[in-house]
């Protein structure tokens, strides 16, 4: 009887010492590899979407703003030249 009681106590203590991962059975390297593969897929997807977003912003925001700034600069130069001509007269 004492042997059985000691076995129960030892097995109960052994379960408490296990980590949550060990209890869930996730210490398998296969599970860890699957998790890493999943994270790599998520990272690849985010990078791809980030590149698409950057391309869209460049085409729809940056390039039009550059064109507008260039046009405004040309108009400003024309205005400055007109003022210079009028001042010279």
trRosetta pair geometry for C-beta under 8 A, 3 or more apart (Angstrom, degrees):
i j d omega theta_ij theta_ji phi_ij phi_ji
1 4 5.8 -54 -152 35 33 110
1 5 6.4 32 152 -17 65 107
2 5 5.6 -54 -146 39 33 113
2 6 6.2 35 154 -20 66 106
3 6 5.7 -53 -147 36 30 111
3 7 6.4 33 152 -21 63 106
4 7 5.6 -53 -148 34 32 113
4 8 6.5 33 154 -19 65 104
5 8 5.8 -52 -149 34 32 111
5 9 6.4 30 154 -17 64 107
6 9 5.7 -54 -147 38 32 111
6 10 6.2 30 156 -18 66 109
7 10 5.8 -56 -144 39 28 110
7 11 6.2 24 159 -16 65 108
8 11 6.0 -58 -145 39 27 106
8 12 6.3 27 156 -19 63 109
9 12 5.8 -57 -148 37 28 111
9 13 6.4 26 155 -16 64 108
10 13 5.8 -56 -147 38 31 109
10 14 6.2 35 153 -24 64 107
11 14 5.4 -50 -146 34 34 117
11 15 6.7 37 154 -21 64 100
12 15 5.9 -51 -153 31 33 110
12 16 6.9 31 150 -18 62 104
13 16 5.7 -54 -152 33 36 112
13 17 6.6 34 153 -20 66 107
14 17 5.9 -58 -152 33 32 111
14 18 7.2 42 151 -32 62 97
15 18 5.9 -44 -158 15 38 115
15 23 7.6 70 -164 -99 81 108
18 22 4.1 -123 -171 88 100 129
18 23 5.2 122 118 -55 125 83
19 22 4.8 99 52 5 74 100
19 23 7.1 -138 96 -3 41 86
20 23 5.7 -56 -149 37 33 111
20 24 6.2 23 156 -11 67 110
21 24 5.9 -62 -145 44 29 104
21 26 4.7 -91 -158 68 80 100
21 27 5.4 102 136 -62 106 80
22 25 7.5 36 -179 -75 31 30
22 26 8.0 -92 -63 46 20 66
22 27 5.5 16 -96 -28 63 129
25 28 6.7 18 158 -18 75 107
25 31 7.8 131 122 -34 72 154
26 31 4.8 -125 -150 116 70 157
26 32 7.6 111 166 -57 82 74
27 31 7.7 63 50 48 12 126
28 31 4.5 91 70 2 99 101
28 32 7.0 -169 96 -3 55 84
29 32 5.4 -55 -150 41 41 113
29 33 6.0 46 150 -24 71 104
30 33 5.6 -52 -145 36 30 112
30 34 6.4 31 155 -19 64 104
31 34 5.7 -52 -149 34 32 111
31 35 6.5 32 151 -19 64 105
32 35 5.7 -53 -150 35 32 112
32 36 6.4 32 152 -18 65 105
33 36 5.7 -55 -148 37 32 110
33 37 6.3 34 153 -21 66 104
34 37 5.6 -52 -147 35 32 113
34 38 6.4 36 152 -21 64 104
35 38 5.6 -53 -151 35 32 114
35 39 6.5 31 152 -17 65 104
36 39 5.7 -52 -147 37 34 110
36 40 6.3 37 152 -21 65 104
37 40 5.6 -53 -149 35 32 113
37 41 6.5 34 152 -20 64 103
38 41 5.7 -53 -151 33 32 112
38 42 6.5 32 152 -18 65 104
39 42 5.6 -52 -149 36 35 113
39 43 6.3 35 152 -20 66 105
40 43 5.7 -53 -146 37 32 112
40 44 6.3 33 154 -19 65 105
41 44 5.7 -54 -147 37 31 111
41 45 6.3 31 155 -20 64 106
42 45 5.8 -56 -149 36 30 112
42 46 6.4 27 155 -17 65 107
43 46 5.8 -56 -148 38 30 109
43 47 6.3 29 155 -19 65 106
44 47 5.8 -56 -147 36 30 110
44 48 6.3 31 154 -20 64 107
45 48 5.7 -56 -149 36 30 112
45 49 6.3 24 156 -13 65 107
46 49 5.8 -56 -144 41 31 107
46 50 6.1 37 153 -24 65 107
47 50 5.5 -53 -146 35 30 116
47 51 6.5 33 154 -21 64 102
48 51 5.8 -52 -152 32 30 110
48 52 6.6 28 150 -16 63 105
49 52 5.5 -52 -148 37 36 112
49 53 6.2 39 152 -21 67 105
50 53 5.6 -53 -146 36 31 112
50 54 6.3 33 154 -20 64 105
51 54 5.7 -53 -148 35 31 112
51 55 6.4 32 153 -19 64 105
52 55 5.7 -54 -149 36 31 111
52 56 6.3 32 153 -19 65 107
53 56 5.7 -54 -147 37 31 112
53 57 6.3 30 155 -18 65 106
54 57 5.8 -54 -145 38 30 110
54 58 6.3 32 154 -22 64 106
55 58 5.7 -55 -149 34 30 112
55 59 6.3 20 158 -12 65 109
56 59 6.0 -61 -145 41 28 104
56 60 5.8 -8 170 10 67 118
57 60 6.5 -71 -128 53 21 89
57 61 5.0 -30 -170 30 65 123
57 62 6.4 61 137 -16 76 101
58 61 7.3 -45 -86 53 9 80
58 62 4.8 -35 -138 39 49 127
58 63 6.3 60 158 -25 64 98
59 62 7.8 27 -10 45 16 87
59 63 5.9 -11 -138 18 31 131
60 63 7.8 46 -11 42 11 97
60 64 6.9 -11 179 -2 32 123
61 64 6.6 -76 -152 41 14 102
61 65 6.2 7 162 -14 59 115
62 65 5.9 -63 -149 38 26 109
62 66 6.3 28 155 -22 65 107
63 66 5.6 -51 -146 33 32 114
63 67 6.5 32 156 -19 64 103
64 67 5.6 -53 -149 35 34 112
64 68 6.3 34 154 -18 67 105
65 68 5.6 -53 -147 38 33 111
65 69 6.2 34 154 -20 66 106
66 69 5.8 -55 -146 37 29 110
66 70 6.3 32 154 -21 64 106
67 70 5.7 -54 -149 35 30 113
67 71 6.5 30 153 -18 64 105
68 71 5.7 -54 -148 37 32 111
68 72 6.2 31 154 -18 66 107
69 72 5.6 -53 -145 38 32 112
69 73 6.3 37 153 -23 64 105
70 73 5.6 -53 -150 34 30 114
70 74 6.6 31 152 -19 63 104
71 74 5.7 -54 -151 35 32 111
71 75 6.4 30 152 -16 65 105
72 75 5.7 -54 -148 38 33 111
72 76 6.2 37 152 -22 65 106
73 76 5.6 -53 -147 35 31 113
73 77 6.5 34 153 -20 64 102
74 77 5.7 -51 -150 33 32 112
74 78 6.5 33 151 -18 64 103
75 78 5.6 -52 -150 35 34 113
75 79 6.4 35 151 -20 66 105
76 79 5.6 -53 -148 36 33 112
76 80 6.3 34 152 -20 65 104
77 80 5.7 -53 -147 36 32 112
77 81 6.3 32 153 -19 65 106
78 81 5.7 -55 -148 37 31 111
78 82 6.4 34 152 -21 64 104
79 82 5.6 -51 -149 34 33 114
79 83 6.5 32 153 -18 64 104
80 83 5.7 -54 -150 36 32 110
80 84 6.4 35 150 -21 65 105
81 84 5.5 -51 -147 35 33 114
81 85 6.3 35 153 -20 65 104
82 85 5.7 -53 -148 35 31 111
82 86 6.3 27 155 -15 65 107
83 86 5.8 -56 -146 40 31 109
83 87 6.1 30 155 -19 66 108
84 87 5.8 -57 -145 39 28 109
84 88 6.2 30 154 -24 64 108
85 88 5.7 -56 -147 33 29 112
85 89 6.8 31 154 -26 62 103
86 89 5.9 -51 -154 24 33 112
